[in-house]
Amino acid sequence: MRKMLAARIGIDQGNTEVFSEFASGGDMWTGDGTRERRKAVTFSERYREPPTVQVALSLWDMDQGANIRADVQAENVTATGFELVFRTWCDSRVARARMSWLAIGELPNDDDWDLY
């Protein structure tokens, strides 16, 4: 469990299209096997340290003739941003995906000191 000072908590959120490949014939839509897409996200303000980030699918457009498989994560979280990651595998065909995200963490304060 992370504990933060209530006066310094910052919450940032967004909804980001990770990819759209059905019109271009990209391999998320036409391929098979392990596939991955990443999308960089920058927070609206810098956090004091890397925040906790939660992600969820807010839109996915899948081919109904194949199995539906998805793994979504926030990776490489820093104080200034992170990467949204969407993965699928085998015969899943994904036309497009959008992910929502929520970051909660402690913001810097003028009283913070960097001594070294």
MDTraj code that builds the backbone (N, CA, C; nanometers):
import mdtraj as md
import numpy as np

residues = "MET ARG LYS MET LEU ALA ALA ARG ILE GLY ILE ASP GLN GLY ASN THR GLU VAL PHE SER GLU PHE ALA SER GLY GLY ASP MET TRP THR GLY ASP GLY THR ARG GLU ARG ARG LYS ALA VAL THR PHE SER GLU ARG TYR ARG GLU PRO PRO THR VAL GLN VAL ALA LEU SER LEU TRP ASP MET ASP GLN GLY ALA ASN ILE ARG ALA ASP VAL GLN ALA GLU ASN VAL THR ALA THR GLY PHE GLU LEU VAL PHE ARG THR TRP CYS ASP SER ARG VAL ALA ARG ALA ARG MET SER TRP LEU ALA ILE GLY GLU LEU PRO ASN ASP ASP ASP TRP ASP LEU TYR".split()
xyz = np.array([
    [0.0840, -0.1177, 0.0000],
    [0.0000, 0.0000, 0.0000],
    [0.0886, 0.1242, 0.0000],
    [0.0532, 0.2182, -0.0834],
    [0.1246, 0.3463, -0.0847],
    [0.0486, 0.4438, 0.0017],
    [0.1194, 0.5189, 0.0832],
    [0.0581, 0.6240, 0.1648],
    [0.1152, 0.7573, 0.1200],
    [0.0248, 0.8562, 0.1003],
    [0.0658, 0.9874, 0.0511],
    [0.0020, 1.0944, 0.1377],
    [0.0634, 1.2108, 0.1387],
    [0.0034, 1.3248, 0.2061],
    [-0.1135, 1.3743, 0.1222],
    [-0.2299, 1.3878, 0.1825],
    [-0.3523, 1.4214, 0.1080],
    [-0.3409, 1.5539, 0.0325],
    [-0.2716, 1.6505, 0.0872],
    [-0.2607, 1.7814, 0.0224],
    [-0.1754, 1.7758, -0.1047],
    [-0.1007, 1.6698, -0.1240],
    [-0.0108, 1.6594, -0.2386],
    [-0.0552, 1.5569, -0.3421],
    [-0.1721, 1.5005, -0.3286],
    [-0.2162, 1.3973, -0.4218],
    [-0.2608, 1.4609, -0.5524],
    [-0.2104, 1.4070, -0.6620],
    [-0.2511, 1.4504, -0.7947],
    [-0.3138, 1.3343, -0.8694],
    [-0.4226, 1.3620, -0.9392],
    [-0.4909, 1.2606, -1.0192],
    [-0.4965, 1.3114, -1.1621],
    [-0.4459, 1.2323, -1.2543],
    [-0.4481, 1.2661, -1.3962],
    [-0.5180, 1.1516, -1.4674],
    [-0.5841, 1.1796, -1.5776],
    [-0.6537, 1.0741, -1.6500],
    [-0.6614, 1.1065, -1.7972],
    [-0.6899, 1.0041, -1.8770],
    [-0.7021, 1.0250, -2.0200],
    [-0.7653, 0.9059, -2.0884],
    [-0.7917, 0.9233, -2.2158],
    [-0.8497, 0.8209, -2.3008],
    [-0.7763, 0.8311, -2.4339],
    [-0.6998, 0.7287, -2.4699],
    [-0.6054, 0.7379, -2.5802],
    [-0.6261, 0.6252, -2.6805],
    [-0.6348, 0.6606, -2.8085],
    [-0.6377, 0.5567, -2.9116],
    [-0.4978, 0.4986, -2.9232],
    [-0.4869, 0.3686, -2.9043],
    [-0.3567, 0.3022, -2.9109],
    [-0.3236, 0.2662, -3.0550],
    [-0.4235, 0.2198, -3.1316],
    [-0.4029, 0.1929, -3.2737],
    [-0.5367, 0.1787, -3.3438],
    [-0.5328, 0.1950, -3.4752],
    [-0.6464, 0.1718, -3.5636],
    [-0.5893, 0.1175, -3.6942],
    [-0.6082, -0.0126, -3.7191],
    [-0.5381, -0.0763, -3.8310],
    [-0.6285, -0.1432, -3.9330],
    [-0.7593, -0.1408, -3.9159],
    [-0.8451, -0.2123, -4.0111],
    [-0.8426, -0.1481, -4.1490],
    [-0.8339, -0.0156, -4.1577],
    [-0.8334, 0.0514, -4.2878],
    [-0.6985, 0.0377, -4.3585],
    [-0.5902, 0.0303, -4.2808],
    [-0.4562, 0.0236, -4.3405],
    [-0.4072, -0.1196, -4.3599],
    [-0.4805, -0.2166, -4.3064],
    [-0.4381, -0.3559, -4.3209],
    [-0.3206, -0.3928, -4.2336],
    [-0.3046, -0.3238, -4.1200],
    [-0.1945, -0.3529, -4.0284],
    [-0.2041, -0.4933, -3.9707],
    [-0.0925, -0.5420, -3.9134],
    [-0.0891, -0.6815, -3.8696],
    [-0.1717, -0.7100, -3.7452],
    [-0.2179, -0.6099, -3.6722],
    [-0.3129, -0.6378, -3.5638],
    [-0.4447, -0.6872, -3.6229],
    [-0.4769, -0.6398, -3.7437],
    [-0.6014, -0.6786, -3.8098],
    [-0.5835, -0.7978, -3.9037],
    [-0.4698, -0.8052, -3.9709],
    [-0.4514, -0.9096, -4.0720],
    [-0.3578, -1.0216, -4.0276],
    [-0.2788, -0.9999, -3.9238],
    [-0.1765, -1.0967, -3.8851],
    [-0.2252, -1.2007, -3.7869],
    [-0.1303, -1.2830, -3.7429],
    [-0.1578, -1.3784, -3.6366],
    [-0.0311, -1.3927, -3.5534],
    [-0.0422, -1.4679, -3.4453],
    [0.0711, -1.4813, -3.3539],
    [0.0757, -1.3663, -3.2545],
    [0.1875, -1.3546, -3.1866],
    [0.2048, -1.2516, -3.0841],
    [0.2237, -1.1154, -3.1492],
    [0.1425, -1.0186, -3.1062],
    [0.1510, -0.8816, -3.1575],
    [0.1349, -0.7840, -3.0424],
    [0.1956, -0.6674, -3.0571],
    [0.1945, -0.5678, -2.9499],
    [0.1959, -0.4272, -3.0084],
    [0.1264, -0.3374, -2.9430],
    [0.1326, -0.1945, -2.9759],
    [0.1559, -0.1179, -2.8461],
    [0.2374, -0.0126, -2.8569],
    [0.2673, 0.0754, -2.7435],
    [0.2348, 0.2187, -2.7813],
    [0.1897, 0.2944, -2.6837],
    [0.1591, 0.4363, -2.7050],
    [0.2104, 0.5139, -2.5840],
    [0.2984, 0.6099, -2.6092],
    [0.3538, 0.6923, -2.5011],
    [0.2504, 0.7933, -2.4530],
    [0.2436, 0.8108, -2.3216],
    [0.1536, 0.9069, -2.2586],
    [0.2377, 0.9968, -2.1692],
    [0.2147, 1.1274, -2.1776],
    [0.2824, 1.2244, -2.0912],
    [0.1796, 1.2830, -1.9953],
    [0.2123, 1.2834, -1.8662],
    [0.1215, 1.3407, -1.7664],
    [0.1128, 1.4916, -1.7848],
    [0.0025, 1.5509, -1.7406],
    [-0.0147, 1.6956, -1.7543],
    [0.0779, 1.7722, -1.6598],
    [0.1202, 1.7095, -1.5508],
    [0.2193, 1.7672, -1.4594],
    [0.3110, 1.6553, -1.4122],
    [0.4314, 1.6931, -1.3713],
    [0.5275, 1.5957, -1.3193],
    [0.4862, 1.5534, -1.1780],
    [0.4964, 1.4244, -1.1497],
    [0.4748, 1.3730, -1.0142],
    [0.6063, 1.3757, -0.9375],
    [0.5978, 1.3679, -0.8067],
    [0.7177, 1.3657, -0.7232],
    [0.7982, 1.2378, -0.7484],
    [0.7269, 1.1268, -0.7670],
    [0.7853, 0.9973, -0.7993],
    [0.6853, 0.9253, -0.8897],
    [0.7209, 0.8146, -0.9500],
    [0.6258, 0.7472, -1.0398],
    [0.4934, 0.7170, -0.9682],
    [0.3818, 0.7579, -1.0281],
    [0.2515, 0.7339, -0.9663],
    [0.2025, 0.5914, -0.9921],
    [0.0941, 0.5562, -0.9289],
    [0.0236, 0.4322, -0.9592],
    [-0.0647, 0.4589, -1.0801],
    [-0.0566, 0.3732, -1.1816],
    [-0.1336, 0.3920, -1.3042],
    [-0.2214, 0.2694, -1.3272],
    [-0.3494, 0.2945, -1.3502],
    [-0.4430, 0.1881, -1.3842],
    [-0.4920, 0.2114, -1.5263],
    [-0.5010, 0.1039, -1.6053],
    [-0.5491, 0.1151, -1.7430],
    [-0.6657, 0.0195, -1.7660],
    [-0.7484, 0.0533, -1.8644],
    [-0.8615, -0.0313, -1.9026],
    [-0.8927, -0.0077, -2.0497],
    [-0.9511, -0.1064, -2.1133],
    [-0.9987, -0.0887, -2.2501],
    [-1.1244, -0.0031, -2.2475],
    [-1.1274, 0.1003, -2.3267],
    [-1.2492, 0.1809, -2.3389],
    [-1.3163, 0.1573, -2.4739],
    [-1.2412, 0.1008, -2.5702],
    [-1.2976, 0.0591, -2.6982],
    [-1.2079, -0.0479, -2.7555],
    [-1.2688, -0.1562, -2.8025],
    [-1.1954, -0.2514, -2.8829],
    [-1.2892, -0.3042, -2.9886],
    [-1.2386, -0.3059, -3.1081],
    [-1.3142, -0.3474, -3.2253],
    [-1.2478, -0.4760, -3.2738],
    [-1.3135, -0.5887, -3.2482],
    [-1.2560, -0.7201, -3.2740],
    [-1.3353, -0.7933, -3.3818],
    [-1.2672, -0.8811, -3.4540],
    [-1.3321, -0.9683, -3.5511],
    [-1.4097, -1.0759, -3.4749],
    [-1.5383, -1.0897, -3.5038],
    [-1.6210, -1.1861, -3.4321],
    [-1.5950, -1.3302, -3.4759],
    [-1.5189, -1.3497, -3.5816],
    [-1.4902, -1.4838, -3.6287],
    [-1.3665, -1.5464, -3.5671],
    [-1.2989, -1.4761, -3.4779],
    [-1.1772, -1.5272, -3.4140],
    [-1.1899, -1.5127, -3.2621],
    [-1.1025, -1.5813, -3.1911],
    [-1.1021, -1.5681, -3.0455],
    [-1.0624, -1.4276, -3.0041],
    [-1.1216, -1.3807, -2.8963],
    [-1.0930, -1.2459, -2.8458],
    [-0.9927, -1.2585, -2.7314],
    [-0.8725, -1.2054, -2.7556],
    [-0.7655, -1.2121, -2.6554],
    [-0.7000, -1.0743, -2.6450],
    [-0.6800, -1.0285, -2.5232],
    [-0.6115, -0.8998, -2.5042],
    [-0.5452, -0.8961, -2.3673],
    [-0.4308, -0.8336, -2.3631],
    [-0.3593, -0.8061, -2.2393],
    [-0.3256, -0.6573, -2.2439],
    [-0.3733, -0.5801, -2.1457],
    [-0.3466, -0.4361, -2.1428],
    [-0.2730, -0.4012, -2.0140],
    [-0.1722, -0.3152, -2.0265],
    [-0.0900, -0.2788, -1.9121],
    [-0.0335, -0.1386, -1.9269],
    [0.0065, -0.0820, -1.8141],
    [0.0892, 0.0386, -1.8113],
    [0.2312, -0.0084, -1.7809],
    [0.3270, 0.0280, -1.8658],
    [0.4658, -0.0118, -1.8445],
    [0.5562, 0.1106, -1.8505],
    [0.6750, 0.0952, -1.7950],
    [0.7767, 0.2015, -1.7947],
    [0.7232, 0.3312, -1.7350],
    [0.6565, 0.3204, -1.6203],
    [0.5987, 0.4368, -1.5535],
    [0.7104, 0.5190, -1.4900],
    [0.7116, 0.6490, -1.5206],
    [0.8056, 0.7433, -1.4606],
    [0.7259, 0.8579, -1.3994],
    [0.7928, 0.9553, -1.3442],
    [0.7255, 1.0718, -1.2861],
    [0.6614, 1.1599, -1.3929],
    [0.7002, 1.1423, -1.5193],
    [0.6481, 1.2289, -1.6262],
    [0.5566, 1.1577, -1.7252],
    [0.5515, 1.0245, -1.7221],
    [0.4661, 0.9547, -1.8172],
    [0.4835, 0.8044, -1.8111],
    [0.4275, 0.7350, -1.9098],
    [0.4326, 0.5894, -1.9151],
    [0.3964, 0.5431, -2.0560],
    [0.3961, 0.4121, -2.0776],
    [0.3548, 0.3547, -2.2046],
    [0.2300, 0.2697, -2.1843],
    [0.1267, 0.2959, -2.2650],
    [0.0121, 0.2068, -2.2730],
    [0.0540, 0.0894, -2.3600],
    [0.0234, -0.0329, -2.3177],
    [0.0626, -0.1510, -2.3931],
    [-0.0606, -0.2387, -2.4169],
    [-0.0818, -0.2738, -2.5436],
    [-0.1881, -0.3662, -2.5829],
    [-0.1229, -0.4845, -2.6510],
    [-0.1529, -0.6056, -2.6036],
    [-0.0984, -0.7274, -2.6638],
    [-0.2122, -0.8220, -2.6989],
    [-0.1934, -0.8946, -2.8069],
    [-0.2832, -1.0031, -2.8446],
    [-0.1991, -1.1145, -2.9044],
    [-0.2610, -1.2301, -2.9305],
    [-0.1860, -1.3456, -2.9794],
    [-0.2791, -1.4417, -3.0534],
    [-0.2176, -1.5433, -3.1116],
    [-0.2857, -1.6480, -3.1902],
    [-0.3666, -1.5868, -3.3037],
    [-0.4936, -1.6253, -3.3180],
    [-0.5726, -1.5836, -3.4338],
    [-0.6582, -1.4586, -3.4086],
    [-0.6424, -1.3937, -3.2933],
    [-0.7225, -1.2738, -3.2636],
    [-0.6970, -1.1661, -3.3683],
    [-0.8037, -1.1020, -3.4119],
    [-0.7940, -0.9944, -3.5120],
    [-0.8540, -0.8690, -3.4500],
    [-0.7704, -0.7678, -3.4322],
    [-0.8123, -0.6449, -3.3652],
    [-0.8058, -0.5291, -3.4646],
    [-0.9185, -0.4666, -3.4901],
    [-0.9236, -0.3545, -3.5833],
    [-0.8707, -0.2269, -3.5184],
    [-0.9113, -0.2030, -3.3940],
    [-0.8658, -0.0822, -3.3239],
    [-0.8873, -0.0987, -3.1744],
    [-0.8122, -0.0206, -3.0989],
    [-0.8233, -0.0246, -2.9534],
    [-0.7982, 0.1144, -2.8970],
    [-0.8783, 0.1484, -2.7969],
    [-0.8602, 0.2724, -2.7209],
    [-0.8554, 0.2333, -2.5740],
    [-0.7664, 0.2981, -2.4985],
    [-0.7506, 0.2659, -2.3571],
    [-0.7668, 0.3915, -2.2723],
    [-0.8372, 0.3748, -2.1617],
    [-0.8461, 0.4828, -2.0645],
    [-0.7423, 0.4550, -1.9559],
    [-0.6984, 0.5609, -1.8902],
    [-0.5973, 0.5456, -1.7865],
    [-0.6216, 0.6462, -1.6744],
    [-0.5740, 0.6099, -1.5556],
    [-0.5871, 0.6933, -1.4363],
    [-0.4573, 0.6834, -1.3583],
    [-0.3958, 0.7968, -1.3300],
    [-0.2709, 0.8014, -1.2540],
    [-0.2961, 0.8749, -1.1226],
    [-0.2514, 0.8167, -1.0122],
    [-0.2664, 0.8767, -0.8798],
    [-0.1309, 0.8732, -0.8120],
    [-0.0849, 0.9896, -0.7685],
    [0.0449, 0.9953, -0.7032],
    [0.0670, 1.1268, -0.6321],
    [0.1812, 1.1353, -0.5680],
    [0.2159, 1.2548, -0.4919],
    [0.2837, 1.3565, -0.5830],
    [0.2415, 1.4817, -0.5719],
    [0.2991, 1.5905, -0.6498],
    [0.4150, 1.6546, -0.5741],
    [0.5069, 1.7173, -0.6459],
    [0.6171, 1.7872, -0.5787],
    [0.5650, 1.9057, -0.4983],
    [0.6437, 1.9483, -0.4023],
    [0.6084, 2.0609, -0.3168],
    [0.7296, 2.1521, -0.3061],
    [0.7058, 2.2812, -0.2901],
    [0.8163, 2.3769, -0.2757],
    [0.9034, 2.3463, -0.1548],
    [0.8506, 2.2740, -0.0567],
    [0.9267, 2.2413, 0.0630],
    [1.0167, 2.1190, 0.0429],
    [1.0072, 2.0508, -0.0720],
    [1.0954, 1.9369, -0.0999],
    [1.2378, 1.9878, -0.1206],
    [1.3331, 1.9208, -0.0642],
    [1.4730, 1.9598, -0.0772],
    [1.5519, 1.8477, -0.1448],
    [1.6349, 1.8825, -0.2374],
    [1.7298, 1.7904, -0.2965],
    [1.8676, 1.8293, -0.2431],
    [1.9173, 1.7551, -0.1446],
    [2.0446, 1.7896, -0.0831],
    [2.1636, 1.7361, -0.1612],
    [2.1464, 1.6279, -0.2345],
    [2.2585, 1.5683, -0.3050],
    [2.2222, 1.5397, -0.4459],
])
top = md.Topology()
chain = top.add_chain()
for i, resn in enumerate(residues, 1):
    res = top.add_residue(resn, chain, resSeq=i)
    for name in ("N", "CA", "C"):
        top.add_atom(name, md.element.get_by_symbol(name[0]), res)
traj = md.Trajectory(xyz[None], top)
